[in-house]
Amino acid sequence: MRALYALALAPLAIGLYSPADPIVDKHVATLTKAPAVTLKLAITQVGGATEEGTLVLSKPNFFKWETPRTLAVSDGKDLFEYDKAKKTYVKKPASPENLRKVLGSDATWAWSAFLDEDFAKSITGVRKGAGRKVRNVQVTDVAISRKDRSDLTLFIEDATGMARGVSFITAGAAAAEESAGSETIVFAKEVTFAEAPLAGETFAWTPPADAKEAAEAAAPSADATTFAAVKSIFDMNCAGCHMGPGAKKGVDLTSYAGVRKNVTPGNPSGSRIMREINRGSMPPTGRLPKEQIDLLAKWIADGAHE
């Protein structure tokens, strides 16, 4: 599996493309022209076990995304997000913005193009790599740079032009203690295209009797510090080492998504970034001024909002 990642994220020098790239265009076209598609996914955190996931997408705005721990489902009108362990769910309108947020996680982002008309607008760079076989499927590695988000690598199936998988870096609790990133690989073992949209009952969901509805995370208050106020601190002090696929220890601090993975909203002292700063180990050029440290702490304490 390490070899798979090395191939996926190694410098890709075969071709450099603009965001309006034929590879991306074909991936989007393959998805958007399909009335419905079902993907059986293998989700592997390198060094750990593989779990199964299922993503079902159907026109016009239906989807179901399920893993052993979570379920998100849109019936076209309402969107439900269910935490199986906590037995809590959130219900919200199935608006394009809400659908985009749910399917915008690194694990499912590539296939969000099925429903997201603005998918390609978030891409700032595309670099084509080598062709090879993954799970007996001929694919081409394509490194993707995204606006305000961390980079990742797509495995584009040669036969269909659609992404069959993705490799990306996350920072879990264990990784935080080791100051290292953790690689996750998601691959569609099976892909089934339908000739017509799927029946509405496929996406009908009733909360279990023992489930409780939870409130959504509170929006930032009017005086809350946002990422825009602290971004320059990361750009000036961190981006030199923590940028893109080659970021030191896999930690990319050039975007909100990358920084957000390394903080605990509402808890500055429990956030990985603040621990490194407070003990003086980062940045290596010297301790940050007190006012910058205080601003970072306030941003996290206010909820680490974008």
C-alpha positions as CSV (number, residue, x, y, z in Angstrom):
1,M,0.0,0.0,0.0
2,R,2.9,2.3,0.7
3,A,4.1,1.7,-2.9
4,L,0.6,2.7,-4.1
5,Y,0.9,6.0,-2.3
6,A,4.4,6.6,-3.5
7,L,3.3,6.3,-7.1
8,A,0.2,8.4,-6.5
9,L,1.9,11.4,-4.9
10,A,5.4,11.3,-6.4
11,P,6.4,14.2,-8.6
12,L,4.3,13.8,-11.8
13,A,6.2,15.2,-14.7
14,I,4.5,13.6,-17.7
15,G,2.1,16.6,-18.4
16,L,0.9,19.8,-16.8
17,Y,-2.6,21.1,-17.6
18,S,-4.7,24.1,-16.9
19,P,-7.8,23.7,-14.6
20,A,-10.0,23.5,-17.8
21,D,-8.4,20.3,-18.6
22,P,-9.7,17.5,-20.9
23,I,-9.1,14.9,-18.1
24,V,-11.3,16.8,-15.7
25,D,-13.8,17.6,-18.5
26,K,-14.2,13.9,-19.4
27,H,-14.5,12.9,-15.7
28,V,-17.3,15.5,-15.2
29,A,-19.0,14.5,-18.5
30,T,-19.0,10.8,-17.7
31,L,-20.7,11.5,-14.4
32,T,-23.2,14.2,-15.4
33,K,-24.5,12.4,-18.5
34,A,-25.4,9.3,-16.4
35,P,-29.0,9.2,-14.9
36,A,-27.6,7.4,-11.9
37,V,-24.5,5.6,-10.7
38,T,-23.7,3.3,-7.7
39,L,-20.1,2.9,-6.4
40,K,-19.0,0.2,-4.0
41,L,-16.0,1.7,-2.2
42,A,-13.0,0.3,-0.3
43,I,-11.7,2.9,2.2
44,T,-8.2,2.1,3.5
45,Q,-6.2,4.1,5.9
46,V,-2.6,3.0,5.2
47,G,-1.4,0.8,8.1
48,G,-5.0,0.1,9.2
49,A,-8.0,-1.9,8.2
50,T,-10.2,-1.4,5.1
51,E,-13.8,-0.6,5.5
52,E,-16.6,-0.7,3.0
53,G,-18.7,2.3,1.8
54,T,-21.5,2.8,-0.7
55,L,-22.2,5.9,-2.7
56,V,-25.4,6.1,-4.8
57,L,-26.1,9.1,-7.0
58,S,-29.2,9.8,-9.0
59,K,-30.7,12.7,-10.9
60,P,-31.8,15.3,-10.1
61,N,-30.4,15.7,-6.5
62,F,-30.7,12.3,-4.8
63,F,-27.8,10.5,-3.1
64,K,-26.9,8.1,-0.4
65,W,-23.5,7.9,1.2
66,E,-23.0,5.2,3.8
67,T,-20.0,3.9,5.8
68,P,-20.0,1.6,8.9
69,R,-20.2,4.8,11.0
70,T,-22.3,7.3,9.1
71,L,-25.1,7.8,6.7
72,A,-26.0,10.8,4.6
73,V,-29.0,10.7,2.4
74,S,-30.9,13.2,0.2
75,D,-34.5,12.4,-0.9
76,G,-34.5,15.5,-3.1
77,K,-36.3,17.6,-0.5
78,D,-34.5,16.9,2.8
79,L,-30.9,15.9,3.6
80,F,-30.3,13.7,6.6
81,E,-26.8,13.1,8.2
82,Y,-26.9,10.3,10.7
83,D,-24.1,9.3,13.2
84,K,-24.7,5.6,13.8
85,A,-22.5,5.4,17.0
86,K,-24.1,8.5,18.7
87,K,-27.5,7.7,17.2
88,T,-28.1,11.3,16.4
89,Y,-29.0,12.9,13.1
90,V,-29.3,16.4,11.5
91,K,-32.0,17.3,9.0
92,K,-31.6,20.2,6.6
93,P,-32.9,21.2,3.2
94,A,-31.4,19.4,0.2
95,S,-30.1,22.6,-1.3
96,P,-27.2,22.6,-3.7
97,E,-25.0,24.2,-1.0
98,N,-25.8,21.6,1.6
99,L,-25.3,18.7,-0.9
100,R,-22.0,20.2,-1.9
101,K,-20.9,20.3,1.7
102,V,-21.7,16.7,2.4
103,L,-20.2,15.3,-0.7
104,G,-17.2,17.7,-0.5
105,S,-15.2,15.5,1.9
106,D,-12.0,14.2,0.3
107,A,-13.4,10.7,0.2
108,T,-16.3,11.6,-2.0
109,W,-15.3,14.9,-3.6
110,A,-14.4,13.5,-7.0
111,W,-17.8,12.1,-7.5
112,S,-19.6,15.2,-6.2
113,A,-19.3,16.4,-9.9
114,F,-22.5,14.3,-10.5
115,L,-24.5,17.0,-8.6
116,D,-22.2,20.0,-8.4
117,E,-22.3,22.3,-11.4
118,D,-19.4,24.3,-10.0
119,F,-17.2,21.3,-9.4
120,A,-14.5,22.3,-11.9
121,K,-14.3,25.9,-10.6
122,S,-12.6,24.6,-7.4
123,I,-9.7,23.1,-9.3
124,T,-6.6,25.3,-9.7
125,G,-4.2,22.8,-11.3
126,V,-4.1,19.4,-12.9
127,R,-1.0,17.3,-13.4
128,K,-1.1,14.0,-15.3
129,G,1.0,11.1,-14.1
130,A,1.8,7.5,-15.1
131,G,-0.7,4.8,-16.1
132,R,-0.9,1.6,-14.2
133,K,-3.3,-1.0,-12.8
134,V,-5.1,-0.8,-9.5
135,R,-7.3,-3.7,-8.5
136,N,-7.0,-4.9,-12.1
137,V,-8.4,-1.6,-13.4
138,Q,-6.2,0.4,-15.8
139,V,-6.0,4.0,-14.4
140,T,-3.9,7.1,-14.8
141,D,-2.7,9.1,-11.7
142,V,-3.8,12.7,-11.8
143,A,-2.7,15.2,-9.1
144,I,-5.3,17.8,-8.4
145,S,-4.7,21.2,-6.8
146,R,-7.8,22.8,-5.3
147,K,-8.8,26.3,-4.3
148,D,-8.5,26.8,-0.5
149,R,-8.2,23.0,0.0
150,S,-5.5,20.4,0.3
151,D,-4.2,18.6,-2.9
152,L,-5.1,15.0,-3.7
153,T,-4.5,12.4,-6.4
154,L,-7.3,10.9,-8.5
155,F,-7.1,7.5,-10.2
156,I,-8.8,8.1,-13.5
157,E,-10.1,5.0,-15.2
158,D,-8.8,4.9,-18.8
159,A,-11.9,3.1,-20.2
160,T,-14.5,5.6,-18.9
161,G,-12.5,8.7,-18.1
162,M,-14.1,8.8,-14.7
163,A,-12.2,8.8,-11.3
164,R,-12.2,5.3,-9.8
165,G,-10.3,6.3,-6.7
166,V,-8.6,9.0,-4.7
167,S,-5.6,9.3,-2.4
168,F,-5.3,12.0,0.2
169,I,-3.7,13.0,3.5
170,T,-5.6,13.3,6.8
171,A,-4.5,14.1,10.3
172,G,-6.1,11.9,12.9
173,A,-5.6,11.8,16.7
174,A,-2.7,9.4,16.4
175,A,-1.1,11.4,13.6
176,A,-1.4,14.6,15.6
177,E,0.6,13.1,18.4
178,E,3.3,12.1,16.0
179,S,3.2,15.3,14.0
180,A,2.6,13.3,10.9
181,G,-0.1,12.9,8.3
182,S,-2.0,9.8,7.6
183,E,-2.8,8.5,4.0
184,T,-6.2,7.4,3.0
185,I,-7.0,5.6,-0.2
186,V,-10.6,5.2,-1.5
187,F,-11.2,3.0,-4.5
188,A,-14.4,2.0,-6.3
189,K,-14.3,-1.7,-6.5
190,E,-17.6,-1.7,-8.5
191,V,-19.2,1.0,-10.6
192,T,-22.8,0.5,-11.9
193,F,-24.4,3.0,-14.3
194,A,-28.2,3.1,-14.6
195,E,-30.1,3.9,-17.7
196,A,-32.7,5.9,-15.8
197,P,-32.9,7.7,-12.5
198,L,-33.4,5.4,-9.5
199,A,-36.8,5.2,-7.8
200,G,-37.4,7.7,-5.0
201,E,-37.8,5.0,-2.4
202,T,-34.2,4.2,-2.8
203,F,-33.4,7.4,-0.9
204,A,-36.3,7.4,1.6
205,W,-35.0,7.4,5.1
206,T,-36.8,7.3,8.4
207,P,-34.8,7.9,11.6
208,P,-34.5,4.8,13.8
209,A,-36.8,4.9,16.9
210,D,-33.8,5.3,19.2
211,A,-32.2,8.1,17.2
212,K,-32.4,11.7,18.4
213,E,-32.3,14.9,16.2
214,A,-29.2,17.0,16.9
215,A,-28.8,20.7,16.4
216,E,-26.5,21.9,13.6
217,A,-23.2,23.4,14.6
218,A,-23.8,27.1,15.5
219,A,-22.8,29.7,12.9
220,P,-20.1,32.1,13.8
221,S,-21.1,35.0,15.9
222,A,-20.8,38.5,14.4
223,D,-17.6,39.2,16.3
224,A,-16.0,35.8,15.8
225,T,-12.5,35.7,14.3
226,T,-12.5,34.0,10.9
227,F,-9.8,32.2,8.9
228,A,-9.2,35.3,6.8
229,A,-7.8,37.1,9.9
230,V,-5.2,34.4,10.5
231,K,-4.4,33.1,7.1
232,S,-1.4,35.5,6.6
233,I,0.2,34.1,9.8
234,F,0.3,30.6,8.1
235,D,1.3,32.0,4.8
236,M,4.3,34.0,6.2
237,N,5.5,31.4,8.8
238,C,4.4,28.0,7.7
239,A,3.9,27.7,3.9
240,G,7.6,27.4,3.2
241,C,7.6,23.9,4.6
242,H,3.9,23.0,4.7
243,M,2.7,23.3,1.2
244,G,1.1,20.9,-1.3
245,P,1.7,17.2,-1.9
246,G,5.4,17.5,-0.7
247,A,4.4,19.3,2.6
248,K,6.6,18.4,5.5
249,K,5.2,15.4,7.4
250,G,2.1,15.6,5.1
251,V,0.8,18.7,6.8
252,D,-0.4,21.4,4.3
253,L,-1.1,24.7,6.0
254,T,-1.8,26.8,2.9
255,S,-5.6,26.4,2.9
256,Y,-8.5,26.5,5.4
257,A,-9.1,22.8,4.9
258,G,-5.5,21.9,5.7
259,V,-5.3,24.1,8.8
260,R,-8.7,22.9,10.0
261,K,-7.5,19.3,10.1
262,N,-4.9,20.3,12.7
263,V,-7.1,22.3,15.2
264,T,-9.9,21.4,17.6
265,P,-12.6,24.1,17.4
266,G,-13.3,25.7,20.7
267,N,-10.1,24.2,22.3
268,P,-6.9,26.1,21.5
269,S,-4.8,24.2,24.1
270,G,-6.0,20.9,22.7
271,S,-5.2,21.8,19.1
272,R,-2.1,20.4,17.5
273,I,-1.0,23.7,15.9
274,M,-1.2,25.6,19.2
275,R,0.7,22.9,21.0
276,E,3.6,23.1,18.5
277,I,3.5,26.9,18.7
278,N,3.3,27.1,22.5
279,R,6.3,24.9,23.1
280,G,8.3,26.8,20.6
281,S,8.9,24.0,18.1
282,M,7.1,25.8,15.3
283,P,7.9,27.8,13.3
284,P,11.5,26.8,13.3
285,T,12.6,30.4,12.6
286,G,11.6,31.5,16.0
287,R,8.6,32.0,18.3
288,L,5.7,34.0,16.9
289,P,4.9,37.4,18.4
290,K,2.4,37.2,21.3
291,E,-0.3,39.1,19.4
292,Q,-0.2,36.5,16.6
293,I,-0.4,33.6,19.1
294,D,-3.3,35.3,20.8
295,L,-5.1,35.8,17.5
296,L,-4.7,32.2,16.5
297,A,-5.9,31.1,19.9
298,K,-9.0,33.4,19.6
299,W,-9.8,32.1,16.1
300,I,-9.8,28.5,17.4
301,A,-11.7,29.4,20.6
302,D,-14.3,31.2,18.4
303,G,-14.9,27.9,16.5
304,A,-12.2,27.9,13.8
305,H,-14.7,29.2,11.2
306,E,-13.8,29.8,7.6
